Amino acid sequence: MISITEPHGSPPEPTAYFIDESGHSGDLAATRALDFADQPVFALACIGVADARALGAEMERLRGVHGCGPGELKSAMARLPRFVTDLAAYLKARDCPVFIELVDKRFFIAAHVVTYLLCGGLGLGQVPEPVRNAVAEFLTDEPADALLLGYLAACREPSLPAIRVLLDELWAWFDASDGDIARVGQFLTMEARDRACRADADTRAFLPLPDRTESDRMVWMLPNLTSLAHMYGRINLSRAGGLEGVSLVHDEQLQYGRVLADTKAAMDDLARQGPVMHLPFADYDVSGAAALCFTASTNDLCLQASDLLAGCAMRFARDAADKRRRLDPSLREAFFALLRLTDASRGHGVNLVFTYAALGRMGIPVHRAF
C-alpha cells in the first residue's frame, strides 16, 4: 500500500463527477442466452472530484509505481487490482466520494419480471419491497431460464396472448416448488393472470416502458440507465447544497447517450413536481440540476480512474460467482478496499444489486430483510 498524507481541514465539495462503466451495458431484452456472453455483471462507477489536476497527477504517479506504461489506463490491464487498491487509499485520504452500482444481470431481469409482469400497477403498500426482492431472488437462484427468456421475448414482441402463456408457465413453475416464497410468487402470478384476462387488459401494464436510442431503436432493459438514475439520487444525497453548478462527465456513449440524458432530465422534472421517494442510500428529491456531458476517456485521467474502479468491481463479482474461475487474491483485496468506502448515510460506496446467495459466495456479510 502506498503511504498517503491526508490533507488538513475539510476538503471542498466536488464540482465534477466522472462516470464510466464495465460489463457491456446493452439492452438485456435482446439477450438470447443467460450467460450474457461471459459478462453477467454490470458496473457503473463514479468519482466526485474537486481537483481534477491532483487526481490526474496521482494517476500518473501510480502509473509509474505499477509500471503500466504510456497510453490510456484501462481496466483490463493485468496490474489493475494493486493499482485500484492504491487508488482507493488516495480517494479515501482526500475524501473524494466514490459511487459504484454493481448489478447481477440475471437478478436485474428477474426483478423486472416481478416489478412489471407480476406487480404491474400495484403499489409498494400492496406488495412491499422485501417481498418483491424475495420472489425475484427465487427466480434468480432457481432454474428459471426458460421463464426469464420468455419474458425477454415478450418485451421484444409484445402481445397479450404471449403474456398470458408466460403467466400460466410461471404459475406451474411456482406450483412445482414447496418453498414458502413459491406460494407468494404463485399468489402474485394468479393475481396478474386475472388482470391479463380482463377485457380492458393492456400489454403495456406488464412490461417496462421502452426507451428510444439515437438510432431510433426501442430498448427495454438497460442496466446503465437504472444505475445512472440511482447514482444521481446518491450524489444528490451526498451534497448538502444540492446539484446546482455540478457537472456529470460520462464516458462517451454512442448508442445510449440520448436515453441516459432523457432519464436524467426526467428525474429533474420529477423533483420539480413535488416530493419524491427517499431511500436509505439515495435521495430522488433532487435539489438543483447537474449538467450532463459525454466525452471520450482517451485523454481524461479522471474518467480512466472511474473505468478502473468499474472494471475491478465487475471482475471481482464475475469471478467470485463463477466456480470455474480462479479468484485473484489481489482482486479481492482491491474490491474490499472499495467496499470499505461505503457510507450509506452519505450515499457513498458500493451498491450491490445481487441475491443474498450471490453475496454469500462473494464473502460479503448480509442481513436478510425477509
C-alpha positions as CSV (number, residue, x, y, z in Angstrom):
1,M,0.0,0.0,0.0
2,I,1.3,3.5,-0.9
3,S,1.5,5.9,2.0
4,I,-0.6,9.0,1.5
5,T,-0.6,12.1,3.7
6,E,-4.1,13.3,4.4
7,P,-4.8,17.0,3.7
8,H,-5.6,19.4,6.6
9,G,-9.1,20.8,7.0
10,S,-12.3,19.9,5.3
11,P,-12.0,19.1,1.6
12,P,-14.0,21.2,-0.8
13,E,-17.2,19.6,-2.3
14,P,-16.7,18.1,-5.7
15,T,-17.6,20.2,-8.7
16,A,-17.5,17.3,-11.2
17,Y,-18.4,13.6,-11.1
18,F,-16.7,11.3,-13.6
19,I,-18.7,8.2,-14.6
20,D,-17.7,5.1,-16.5
21,E,-18.9,1.5,-16.8
22,S,-17.8,-2.0,-17.3
23,G,-19.6,-5.2,-18.3
24,H,-21.4,-4.3,-21.5
25,S,-24.5,-2.1,-21.0
26,G,-26.7,-3.2,-23.9
27,D,-30.4,-3.9,-23.8
28,L,-30.9,-7.1,-21.8
29,A,-34.2,-7.6,-23.6
30,A,-32.1,-8.5,-26.7
31,T,-30.4,-11.3,-24.7
32,R,-30.8,-14.8,-26.2
33,A,-28.8,-16.8,-23.6
34,L,-28.3,-16.1,-19.9
35,D,-24.6,-16.4,-19.9
36,F,-24.6,-12.8,-21.2
37,A,-21.6,-13.5,-23.5
38,D,-19.5,-14.1,-20.4
39,Q,-20.4,-10.7,-18.9
40,P,-23.0,-11.5,-16.3
41,V,-22.3,-8.4,-14.2
42,F,-22.6,-4.7,-15.0
43,A,-20.8,-2.0,-13.1
44,L,-21.1,1.8,-13.1
45,A,-18.5,3.8,-11.2
46,C,-18.3,7.5,-10.4
47,I,-15.7,9.6,-8.6
48,G,-16.5,13.0,-7.2
49,V,-13.6,15.4,-7.9
50,A,-12.8,18.8,-6.6
51,D,-9.3,18.9,-8.0
52,A,-9.0,17.1,-11.3
53,R,-5.3,18.0,-11.7
54,A,-4.5,16.4,-8.4
55,L,-6.3,13.2,-9.3
56,G,-4.6,13.2,-12.7
57,A,-1.2,13.6,-11.0
58,E,-1.9,10.7,-8.7
59,M,-3.0,8.5,-11.6
60,E,0.3,9.3,-13.4
61,R,2.3,8.6,-10.2
62,L,0.5,5.2,-9.8
63,R,1.2,4.5,-13.5
64,G,4.9,4.7,-12.7
65,V,4.6,2.8,-9.4
66,H,2.8,-0.1,-11.1
67,G,4.8,0.0,-14.4
68,C,1.7,0.5,-16.6
69,G,3.5,2.3,-19.4
70,P,2.2,5.1,-21.6
71,G,-1.3,5.4,-23.1
72,E,-4.8,5.1,-21.8
73,L,-5.2,3.3,-18.4
74,K,-7.8,0.6,-19.0
75,S,-9.5,-1.7,-16.5
76,A,-8.4,-4.8,-18.5
77,M,-4.7,-4.3,-17.7
78,A,-3.1,-7.1,-15.7
79,R,-1.9,-4.7,-12.9
80,L,-5.4,-3.4,-12.3
81,P,-6.0,-4.8,-8.7
82,R,-3.0,-3.3,-7.0
83,F,-3.4,-0.1,-8.8
84,V,-7.1,0.1,-7.6
85,T,-6.1,-0.7,-4.0
86,D,-3.7,2.3,-4.0
87,L,-6.2,4.5,-5.9
88,A,-8.9,3.7,-3.3
89,A,-6.4,4.7,-0.5
90,Y,-5.8,8.0,-2.2
91,L,-9.6,8.7,-2.7
92,K,-10.3,7.9,0.9
93,A,-7.5,10.1,2.2
94,R,-8.7,13.0,0.0
95,D,-12.4,12.3,1.0
96,C,-13.2,12.0,-2.7
97,P,-16.7,10.4,-2.8
98,V,-17.0,7.1,-4.7
99,F,-20.3,5.7,-6.1
100,I,-20.5,2.3,-7.6
101,E,-23.5,0.4,-8.8
102,L,-22.8,-3.3,-9.2
103,V,-25.6,-5.3,-10.9
104,D,-26.2,-9.0,-11.4
105,K,-27.9,-9.1,-14.9
106,R,-29.9,-12.2,-14.2
107,F,-31.2,-10.7,-10.9
108,F,-31.9,-7.5,-12.8
109,I,-34.2,-9.4,-15.3
110,A,-35.9,-11.3,-12.5
111,A,-36.6,-8.0,-10.7
112,H,-38.3,-6.7,-13.9
113,V,-40.4,-9.9,-14.1
114,V,-41.6,-9.3,-10.5
115,T,-42.0,-5.5,-10.8
116,Y,-43.8,-5.4,-14.2
117,L,-45.2,-8.8,-15.0
118,L,-46.4,-9.8,-11.5
119,C,-46.8,-6.4,-9.7
120,G,-47.5,-4.0,-12.6
121,G,-49.9,-1.3,-11.3
122,L,-49.5,-2.5,-7.7
123,G,-48.0,-0.1,-5.1
124,L,-45.4,-0.9,-2.5
125,G,-48.2,-0.8,0.1
126,Q,-49.8,-3.8,-1.6
127,V,-46.6,-5.7,-2.3
128,P,-43.7,-4.5,-0.1
129,E,-40.2,-4.2,-1.5
130,P,-38.7,-7.1,0.7
131,V,-41.4,-9.4,-0.7
132,R,-40.7,-8.4,-4.3
133,N,-37.0,-8.9,-3.7
134,A,-37.5,-12.3,-2.2
135,V,-39.6,-13.5,-5.2
136,A,-37.0,-12.1,-7.6
137,E,-34.2,-13.9,-5.7
138,F,-36.2,-17.1,-6.0
139,L,-36.4,-16.7,-9.8
140,T,-32.7,-15.8,-10.0
141,D,-31.3,-18.6,-7.8
142,E,-33.6,-21.4,-9.1
143,P,-33.5,-22.9,-12.6
144,A,-35.9,-20.5,-14.3
145,D,-34.0,-19.7,-17.5
146,A,-37.0,-20.5,-19.8
147,L,-39.2,-18.1,-17.9
148,L,-36.7,-15.3,-17.9
149,L,-36.0,-15.7,-21.6
150,G,-39.7,-15.9,-22.2
151,Y,-40.2,-12.5,-20.6
152,L,-37.4,-11.0,-22.7
153,A,-39.1,-12.4,-25.8
154,A,-42.4,-10.8,-24.7
155,C,-40.6,-7.5,-24.4
156,R,-39.2,-7.8,-28.0
157,E,-42.6,-8.9,-29.4
158,P,-45.3,-7.7,-27.0
159,S,-48.7,-9.3,-27.1
160,L,-51.4,-10.2,-24.5
161,P,-51.5,-13.9,-25.6
162,A,-47.8,-14.2,-25.0
163,I,-48.2,-12.6,-21.6
164,R,-51.0,-15.0,-20.7
165,V,-49.0,-18.0,-21.8
166,L,-46.0,-16.8,-19.8
167,L,-48.1,-16.3,-16.7
168,D,-49.5,-19.8,-17.0
169,E,-46.0,-21.2,-17.2
170,L,-44.9,-19.2,-14.3
171,W,-47.8,-20.4,-12.2
172,A,-46.9,-24.0,-13.0
173,W,-43.2,-23.4,-12.2
174,F,-44.0,-21.9,-8.7
175,D,-46.5,-24.8,-8.1
176,A,-43.7,-27.3,-8.5
177,S,-41.9,-25.9,-5.5
178,D,-42.6,-26.5,-1.9
179,G,-41.0,-23.2,-0.7
180,D,-42.9,-20.5,1.1
181,I,-41.7,-17.9,-1.4
182,A,-43.1,-20.0,-4.2
183,R,-46.5,-19.7,-2.6
184,V,-46.1,-15.9,-2.6
185,G,-45.0,-16.0,-6.2
186,Q,-47.9,-18.2,-7.1
187,F,-50.4,-15.8,-5.5
188,L,-48.9,-12.8,-7.3
189,T,-49.0,-14.8,-10.6
190,M,-52.6,-15.7,-10.0
191,E,-53.5,-12.0,-9.5
192,A,-51.5,-11.0,-12.6
193,R,-53.2,-13.7,-14.6
194,D,-56.6,-12.3,-13.6
195,R,-55.6,-8.8,-14.7
196,A,-54.2,-10.1,-18.0
197,C,-57.6,-11.8,-18.8
198,R,-59.7,-8.7,-18.3
199,A,-61.4,-7.3,-21.4
200,D,-59.6,-4.0,-20.9
201,A,-56.1,-5.6,-20.3
202,D,-53.2,-3.7,-21.8
203,T,-49.9,-5.3,-22.7
204,R,-48.0,-2.2,-21.6
205,A,-49.1,-2.8,-18.0
206,F,-47.0,-6.0,-17.8
207,L,-43.8,-4.7,-19.5
208,P,-41.2,-2.0,-18.7
209,L,-41.6,1.3,-20.6
210,P,-39.3,1.2,-23.6
211,D,-36.8,4.0,-24.4
212,R,-35.6,5.2,-27.8
213,T,-31.9,5.2,-28.8
214,E,-30.1,7.6,-31.1
215,S,-30.7,5.2,-34.0
216,D,-34.5,5.2,-33.2
217,R,-34.4,1.7,-31.8
218,M,-36.6,0.7,-28.8
219,V,-34.8,-0.7,-25.8
220,W,-36.5,-2.2,-22.6
221,M,-33.8,-3.1,-20.0
222,L,-30.7,-1.0,-19.7
223,P,-28.7,-1.6,-16.5
224,N,-26.8,1.6,-17.1
225,L,-30.0,3.6,-17.3
226,T,-31.3,2.3,-13.9
227,S,-27.8,2.5,-12.4
228,L,-27.3,6.1,-13.5
229,A,-30.7,7.1,-12.1
230,H,-29.9,5.6,-8.8
231,M,-26.4,7.1,-8.8
232,Y,-27.9,10.6,-9.5
233,G,-30.1,10.2,-6.3
234,R,-27.0,9.1,-4.4
235,I,-25.0,12.1,-5.5
236,N,-27.9,14.3,-4.5
237,L,-27.9,12.7,-1.1
238,S,-24.2,13.3,-0.6
239,R,-24.4,17.0,-1.2
240,A,-25.8,19.3,1.4
241,G,-26.1,22.2,-1.1
242,G,-27.8,20.3,-3.9
243,L,-26.7,19.7,-7.5
244,E,-26.8,23.2,-9.0
245,G,-23.4,24.0,-10.7
246,V,-22.3,20.4,-10.7
247,S,-21.2,18.6,-13.8
248,L,-21.6,14.9,-14.6
249,V,-19.0,13.7,-17.0
250,H,-19.9,10.4,-18.5
251,D,-17.7,8.3,-20.8
252,E,-18.8,8.7,-24.4
253,Q,-22.0,6.8,-25.3
254,L,-22.6,6.4,-29.0
255,Q,-25.7,4.2,-28.6
256,Y,-27.4,5.2,-25.3
257,G,-26.4,8.8,-24.7
258,R,-29.8,10.1,-25.6
259,V,-31.6,7.6,-23.3
260,L,-29.3,8.4,-20.4
261,A,-29.7,12.2,-20.9
262,D,-33.5,11.8,-21.1
263,T,-33.6,9.8,-17.9
264,K,-31.5,12.4,-16.1
265,A,-33.8,15.2,-17.4
266,A,-36.9,13.2,-16.3
267,M,-35.5,12.9,-12.7
268,D,-35.0,16.7,-12.7
269,D,-38.6,17.2,-13.8
270,L,-40.0,14.8,-11.3
271,A,-38.3,16.6,-8.4
272,R,-39.7,19.9,-9.6
273,Q,-43.3,18.4,-9.5
274,G,-43.2,17.8,-5.7
275,P,-41.9,15.4,-3.1
276,V,-40.5,12.1,-4.3
277,M,-39.2,9.0,-2.6
278,H,-36.3,8.9,-0.2
279,L,-34.3,5.7,0.0
280,P,-31.7,4.7,2.6
281,F,-28.9,5.0,0.0
282,A,-30.3,7.7,-2.3
283,D,-32.5,10.8,-2.4
284,Y,-34.6,11.4,-5.5
285,D,-35.9,14.7,-4.3
286,V,-33.3,16.4,-6.4
287,S,-32.3,20.0,-5.5
288,G,-30.9,21.9,-8.5
289,A,-29.9,20.2,-11.7
290,A,-26.5,18.9,-12.7
291,A,-25.2,19.3,-16.2
292,L,-24.6,16.0,-18.1
293,C,-22.0,15.7,-20.8
294,F,-20.3,12.8,-22.7
295,T,-16.6,12.8,-23.5
296,A,-14.0,10.2,-24.7
297,S,-11.9,8.8,-21.8
298,T,-8.8,8.6,-24.0
299,N,-7.2,11.7,-22.7
300,D,-9.2,12.1,-19.4
301,L,-7.4,10.6,-16.4
302,C,-10.4,11.2,-14.2
303,L,-12.7,9.1,-16.4
304,Q,-9.9,6.5,-16.6
305,A,-9.9,6.3,-12.8
306,S,-13.6,5.6,-12.8
307,D,-13.1,2.9,-15.5
308,L,-10.5,1.2,-13.3
309,L,-13.0,1.1,-10.3
310,A,-15.8,-0.2,-12.5
311,G,-13.6,-2.8,-14.1
312,C,-12.3,-4.0,-10.7
313,A,-15.8,-4.3,-9.2
314,M,-17.2,-6.1,-12.3
315,R,-14.3,-8.6,-12.5
316,F,-14.4,-9.4,-8.8
317,A,-18.2,-10.1,-8.8
318,R,-17.9,-12.1,-12.0
319,D,-15.0,-14.3,-10.8
320,A,-16.3,-14.8,-7.3
321,A,-19.6,-16.1,-8.6
322,D,-18.1,-18.5,-11.2
323,K,-16.6,-21.7,-9.7
324,R,-14.7,-22.2,-13.0
325,R,-12.6,-19.1,-12.4
326,R,-9.7,-18.7,-10.0
327,L,-10.2,-15.6,-7.9
328,D,-7.1,-13.5,-7.8
329,P,-6.4,-12.6,-4.1
330,S,-5.2,-9.1,-5.1
331,L,-8.5,-8.6,-7.0
332,R,-10.4,-9.5,-3.8
333,E,-8.2,-7.1,-1.8
334,A,-8.9,-4.3,-4.2
335,F,-12.7,-4.9,-4.2
336,F,-12.9,-4.9,-0.5
337,A,-10.9,-1.7,-0.4
338,L,-13.7,-0.2,-2.5
339,L,-16.3,-1.8,-0.3
340,R,-14.9,-0.1,2.8
341,L,-15.5,3.3,1.2
342,T,-19.3,2.6,1.7
343,D,-21.2,5.1,3.9
344,A,-24.9,4.6,3.2
345,S,-25.9,7.8,5.1
346,R,-23.9,9.8,2.6
347,G,-24.7,7.7,-0.4
348,H,-21.1,6.7,-0.9
349,G,-19.5,3.4,-1.8
350,V,-20.8,0.2,-3.4
351,N,-24.5,-0.6,-4.0
352,L,-24.9,-4.3,-4.7
353,V,-27.8,-5.5,-6.8
354,F,-27.4,-9.2,-6.1
355,T,-29.2,-12.1,-4.4
356,Y,-28.3,-13.0,-0.8
357,A,-26.9,-16.3,-2.2
358,A,-24.6,-14.4,-4.6
359,L,-23.4,-12.1,-1.9
360,G,-22.6,-15.1,0.3
361,R,-20.4,-16.5,-2.5
362,M,-18.6,-13.2,-2.7
363,G,-17.9,-13.3,1.0
364,I,-20.0,-10.2,1.8
365,P,-21.9,-10.2,5.1
366,V,-25.6,-9.5,4.7
367,H,-28.7,-9.1,6.8
368,R,-31.8,-10.7,5.4
369,A,-34.8,-8.4,5.3
370,F,-37.4,-11.1,4.5
